[in-house]
Amino acid sequence: MKIAICPGSFDPITFGHLDIIKRASKLFDKVIVLVIVNPEKHCSFSPEERAEMISKVITDIPNAVVDIYDGLLIDYFKAHNATVIVKGLRAMTDFEYEFQMALVNRQLCPNADTLFLTTSAEYMYLSSSVVRQVAKFNGDISQFVPKQILNTIIERLYKKDTEE
C-alpha cells in the first residue's frame, strides 16, 4: 500500500490545502492529513480543532484520514510505513524552505521521499495566515475556506463588536 503524508499546521485548512490533498489522493492508496504540532508557532485553533475541521472537509475523499502528531515528522513517517511526504508549493519561497526540510528528512531516513505538488493557479496567493488576517478584520473569507468550517472560523477569529 502506498501511503502519503500531507503534513502541515492547517490553521485553518484552506481551499489550497484541500486542492493538494485531493490531488494526492488520486496518486496514493492512502493519504494521511497530518496536523503537526509546532511549539514555536502560535495557532488560532488547537490541534484537535484543526483535525476536526479537516475531517469535516475531506468526507468526499474516501482514502484520506486525519491524524495529529507532536514530534518529528520523520518519526511518524517511519512508524506508519509511509511511502512519501507530499507538500504543496505556492512560490519559490515555499520551495526553498520545503527543499531544505526534504533534505533533512532524507538525511534522517534515506527512503523518505518528498513529492512537491504546485498549487493550482487560483490558490497561489492563499495561505492560512491570509485567511486569519482577513478574518481578523471581519472580511469575507468564504472564497478561501470550505463552507463546512466557515462559521467555526468566523466565531473564533472575527473581531467582536465591543461597543456597548
Phi, psi and omega in degrees: 000130179268115185248125177252143174247126174252093183271155176174176177272328176050054186243071001262176175292142181239175175298330177296314176300314183299323177301313181294317180298314180297318180292321177296324182295339177277344184260338187230158180291324182218138177238121176260114175273109190253114174282112180269131177270116179246107184297344180272354181254130175272116182255150178280336181236146178292161177304321180294320178294319179296317178297320179296318178297317180298314180305321181293330186258358178249016182300335180269008177245091189298336182260016178250138176228164181243144175213167179236140178216135179243084182172192179289130179306319184294330175293319177295316179307309181293316183296334183253014178049044181289156179264322188203155172255128180252127179232139176269143179238133176256320186212175180300326180296322174299316184299315182303312180293312184293326177296317177299315179296321179298320179293320177297314180299321178295324179294320181284332181210100186305336180264014178271098176269148176244129177254123178262125175249126176284140181293155174296148186307323184290349181245009184302329182271348193273133175213164177299323181293326175297315180300313181298319182293315178297317180296322181303330180255024175060030177281166181281111180257007184297337179275356184251335186228151179298146184298333181298337183241001184304309182294325177300316180291315180300314181300326182276319193256334182294141177293134177274144177290115184266000179286144180246000000 
